[in-house]
Amino acid sequence: MDFDYRLLAKYLAGAISAEEMAMVVQWSSISEENKHIFSEIAKLRVAEGFTKYNNVERIDAALKMVNSRVNVKKRFTLLFSAMKYAAIVILVLVVAISGYTYLKPEKYYTIAVSEDTNVKKVLLSDGTTVWLHSNSSLQIPASFLKENRNVVLKGEAFFDVAKKQKNPFNVYTKYVRVRVLGTAFDVKVNEKAKSVETTLVRGHIALLNQDGEQVMKMDPGEKVTYTKDDNKYLTEDVDANLCAAWRLNQTIFENTTLREIAKKLSLKYNVNVNIESSELAQHKFRCVINQDESLAGILNLLKFMAPINYRIEGQEVFIGEDKINGHK
């Protein structure tokens, strides 16, 4: 990625925004070299005493110290393209070599859920609860900064954000950002479609673009789908509780055809589902099913909801019309 090394100087100067900090964190996670540079830069952030050692000799010594820590390319980019913040940077470096206590760098780590795991529940340090869907990951800091609470999401997660916090909670994705104070919502990132679905269960949230500009505010019961290719936001009213039911280890069938259900049952139970007719295959269902439900239990539920019969013969499942009970 093309990285603006002036952001490191802004980080030292304490003049970095939440959006810029997220870019720095992303950059630092790309390689061990980047991580090491950021760690060294973070150590140079000190709380006080900037001007006490502001003299030529110590400035020269500070620059020599930086030369030994950062390679030539990075050094020139950092020190000479960031002239606006150069004075503050040099003062920070001077204090660092004088023996003052270093500030510890922010530590970030990633929580990932494998494809064969349904849901993982995570409690963040601010009290926020997150349910991570399968094949998803969440990058979080060991502790949140006072100015903001930032996480980076890949895949899908449901957030129940702690309310007793004055600083905003930001969910960064590859395409949009969600900003909240205290609320519950679901975010689903689709890398193949280059889209993000955001569903609000309660409270209020704002959607921001990649430049940090607010695009819209959402109300409970709304789902907004952003597609990068056409740069459009599609809003629709949904049953928000159903959309977020997966975190309770449930499968949602919302106006889903029997053919679509059959495909999911085939994958889940390793069976081949045969439907008697194309007309029956188009019959739609609306229900929520527990993930640990048996195949027979699900088929019995579908049978209760529609005039169908079924039989299971080894790995083959046959679904047909219940012509006796289906017509009165």
Secondary structure in CASP SS format (residue, H / E / C, confidence):
PFRMAT SS
TARGET T0000
AUTHOR 0000-0000-0000
METHOD secondary structure of the structure
MODEL  1
M C 1.00
D C 1.00
F C 1.00
D C 1.00
Y C 1.00
R H 1.00
L H 1.00
L H 1.00
A H 1.00
K H 1.00
Y H 1.00
L H 1.00
A H 1.00
G C 1.00
A C 1.00
I C 1.00
S C 1.00
A H 1.00
E H 1.00
E H 1.00
M H 1.00
A H 1.00
M H 1.00
V H 1.00
V H 1.00
Q H 1.00
W H 1.00
S H 1.00
S C 1.00
I C 1.00
S C 1.00
E H 1.00
E H 1.00
N H 1.00
K H 1.00
H H 1.00
I H 1.00
F H 1.00
S H 1.00
E H 1.00
I H 1.00
A H 1.00
K H 1.00
L C 1.00
R C 1.00
V C 1.00
A C 1.00
E C 1.00
G C 1.00
F C 1.00
T C 1.00
K C 1.00
Y C 1.00
N C 1.00
N C 1.00
V H 1.00
E H 1.00
R H 1.00
I H 1.00
D H 1.00
A H 1.00
A H 1.00
L H 1.00
K H 1.00
M H 1.00
V H 1.00
N H 1.00
S H 1.00
R H 1.00
V C 1.00
N C 1.00
V H 1.00
K H 1.00
K H 1.00
R H 1.00
F H 1.00
T H 1.00
L H 1.00
L H 1.00
F H 1.00
S C 1.00
A C 1.00
M H 1.00
K H 1.00
Y H 1.00
A H 1.00
A H 1.00
I H 1.00
V H 1.00
I H 1.00
L H 1.00
V H 1.00
L H 1.00
V H 1.00
V H 1.00
A H 1.00
I H 1.00
S C 1.00
G C 1.00
Y C 1.00
T C 1.00
Y C 1.00
L C 1.00
K C 1.00
P C 1.00
E C 1.00
K C 1.00
Y E 1.00
Y E 1.00
T E 1.00
I E 1.00
A E 1.00
V E 1.00
S C 1.00
E C 1.00
D C 1.00
T C 1.00
N C 1.00
V E 1.00
K E 1.00
K E 1.00
V E 1.00
L E 1.00
L C 1.00
S C 1.00
D C 1.00
G C 1.00
T C 1.00
T E 1.00
V E 1.00
W E 1.00
L E 1.00
H E 1.00
S C 1.00
N C 1.00
S E 1.00
S E 1.00
L E 1.00
Q E 1.00
I E 1.00
P E 1.00
A C 1.00
S C 1.00
F C 1.00
L C 1.00
K C 1.00
E C 1.00
N C 1.00
R E 1.00
N E 1.00
V E 1.00
V E 1.00
L E 1.00
K E 1.00
G C 1.00
E E 1.00
A E 1.00
F E 1.00
F E 1.00
D E 1.00
V C 1.00
A C 1.00
K C 1.00
K C 1.00
Q C 1.00
K C 1.00
N C 1.00
P C 1.00
F E 1.00
N E 1.00
V E 1.00
Y E 1.00
T C 1.00
K C 1.00
Y C 1.00
V C 1.00
R E 1.00
V E 1.00
R E 1.00
V E 1.00
L C 1.00
G C 1.00
T C 1.00
A E 1.00
F E 1.00
D E 1.00
V E 1.00
K E 1.00
V E 1.00
N E 1.00
E C 1.00
K C 1.00
A C 1.00
K C 1.00
S E 1.00
V E 1.00
E E 1.00
T E 1.00
T E 1.00
L E 1.00
V E 1.00
R E 1.00
G C 1.00
H C 1.00
I E 1.00
A E 1.00
L E 1.00
L E 1.00
N C 1.00
Q C 1.00
D C 1.00
G C 1.00
E C 1.00
Q E 1.00
V E 1.00
M E 1.00
K E 1.00
M E 1.00
D C 1.00
P C 1.00
G C 1.00
E E 1.00
K E 1.00
V E 1.00
T E 1.00
Y E 1.00
T E 1.00
K C 1.00
D C 1.00
D C 1.00
N C 1.00
K E 1.00
Y E 1.00
L E 1.00
T E 1.00
E E 1.00
D E 1.00
V C 1.00
D C 1.00
A H 1.00
N H 1.00
L H 1.00
C H 1.00
A C 1.00
A H 1.00
W H 1.00
R H 1.00
L H 1.00
N C 1.00
Q E 1.00
T E 1.00
I E 1.00
F E 1.00
E E 1.00
N E 1.00
T E 1.00
T E 1.00
L H 1.00
R H 1.00
E H 1.00
I H 1.00
A H 1.00
K H 1.00
K H 1.00
L H 1.00
S H 1.00
L H 1.00
K H 1.00
Y H 1.00
N C 1.00
V C 1.00
N E 1.00
V E 1.00
N E 1.00
I E 1.00
E C 1.00
S C 1.00
S H 1.00
E H 1.00
L H 1.00
A H 1.00
Q C 1.00
H C 1.00
K E 1.00
F E 1.00
R E 1.00
C E 1.00
V E 1.00
I E 1.00
N E 1.00
Q C 1.00
D C 1.00
E C 1.00
S C 1.00
L H 1.00
A H 1.00
G H 1.00
I H 1.00
L H 1.00
N H 1.00
L H 1.00
L H 1.00
K H 1.00
F H 1.00
M H 1.00
A C 1.00
P C 1.00
I E 1.00
N E 1.00
Y E 1.00
R E 1.00
I E 1.00
E E 1.00
G C 1.00
Q C 1.00
E E 1.00
V E 1.00
F E 1.00
I E 1.00
G E 1.00
E E 1.00
D C 1.00
K C 1.00
I C 1.00
N C 1.00
G C 1.00
H C 1.00
K C 1.00
END
